[in-house]
Amino acid sequence: MAQNKINIALLLGDPSGIGPELVSKLLKEEITNKANLVIIGEKNIFEEGNKISGYSHDLETVNSFDEIDFKNKSRFFLDISKGKNHNYKIAKPSKESGESILEALYLALELAKENKIDAINFAPFNKTSLKLGGNKYSDELQLMADKLDVKSFCCEFNVIDNFWTARVTSHIPIKEVASQITKENILKPIKLINEVMELNGVKNPRIAVQALNPHAEFGTEEKDEIIPAIEEAKKLGLNTDGPLPCDTSFVVAYKNKKHDCMVGMYHDALQSGLKAFGFDRGVTVQGGLTVPITTTAHGSAFEIAGKNIANLEPLLNSFKIALSMAENKKN
């Protein structure tokens, strides 16, 4: 019965990018029938996406979540247009696009806070549009944590082929990284990735921890902070290993399947390897929040928007993870 399913909010992403056409394609996938869906956005943006994909969908349109009844139907379009019928130009970031994204996102987060939805899955946003639209946060995770009143440690996870990565530092200058590499700071993402992977169905995940310095030996951080953090994690019963030198870590942990996930010290040490191995399949999970929130690891891809050639796999994978995490959380 529809009312026993997970409720997932689906967001269209940047109206000028590949998001609307991808959501249109996603709705044709069999796995989306396993959830109650609320697609949140402006009706004309969704209709443009359908024109590009060539698909049509049997969705009931509502103007408020209170009009939704999942007992009889499992798919609704929550229209936030309020009479506005803006013509969004393909492949152009704009203030209007940013405002549309933020309005849909704020509503989804509010519904999550009210326990009306169990997960959020969104097509790619565009950072320039978000900024033009009034976003003051350095990244989406900070915005979401603030709106959900989350004060505890949060961390962006990136996933390919169910291999997960987390990082100790994120969007900071490289010269500031070393000062942030402390035992306490390293333990936070180790604990969180263990918790989130278990929520995604991986029991006792094998966690690799990257070094900071070349070959894990040209510096003191490994001996002083990283190894003590790994030892402490082991005492807590977490299946940790390392430190692995960055230059071979993805070959050992991911390619040779020695580990299920990896914690790195800084952004590019993880992202370079991950994107080399699977940029076209990558998923981003916003970790540490009160509700599972997932998206693609790639951006809004303006250069191919409107051409109906965007690869559905990353959005489909991100939907699967949102569904799995929400189901496991509920059970």
Stockholm file with secondary structure:
# STOCKHOLM 1.0

chainA/1-331         MAQNKINIALLLGDPSGIGPELVSKLLKEEITNKANLVIIGEKNIFEEGNKISGYSHDLETVNSFDEIDFKNKSRFFLDISKGKNHNYKIAKPSKESGESILEALYLALELAKENKIDAINFAPFNKTSLKLGGNKYSDELQLMADKLDVKSFCCEFNVIDNFWTARVTSHIPIKEVASQITKENILKPIKLINEVMELNGVKNPRIAVQALNPHAEFGTEEKDEIIPAIEEAKKLGLNTDGPLPCDTSFVVAYKNKKHDCMVGMYHDALQSGLKAFGFDRGVTVQGGLTVPITTTAHGSAFEIAGKNIANLEPLLNSFKIALSMAENKKN
#=GR chainA/1-331 SS CGGGSEEEEEECCCTTSSHHHHHHHHTTSGGGGGEEEEEEECHHHHHHHHHHHTCCCCCEEESSGGGCCTTTCSEEEEECCTTCCCCCCTTCCCHHHHHHHHHHHHHHHHHHHTTSCSEEEECCCCHHHHHHTTCCSSSHHHHHHHHTTCCSCCEEEEEETTEEEEESCCSSCGGGHHHHCCHHHHHHHHHHHHHHHHHTTCSSCCEEEECSSGGGTSSSHIIIIIHHHHHHHHHTTCCEEEEECHHHHHIIIIITCCCSEEEESSHHHHHHHHHHHHTTTCEEEEETSSSCEEEESSCCCGGGTTSSCCCCHHHHHHHHHHHHHHHHHHC
#=GC SS_cons         CGGGSEEEEEECCCTTSSHHHHHHHHTTSGGGGGEEEEEEECHHHHHHHHHHHTCCCCCEEESSGGGCCTTTCSEEEEECCTTCCCCCCTTCCCHHHHHHHHHHHHHHHHHHHTTSCSEEEECCCCHHHHHHTTCCSSSHHHHHHHHTTCCSCCEEEEEETTEEEEESCCSSCGGGHHHHCCHHHHHHHHHHHHHHHHHTTCSSCCEEEECSSGGGTSSSHIIIIIHHHHHHHHHTTCCEEEEECHHHHHIIIIITCCCSEEEESSHHHHHHHHHHHHTTTCEEEEETSSSCEEEESSCCCGGGTTSSCCCCHHHHHHHHHHHHHHHHHHC
//
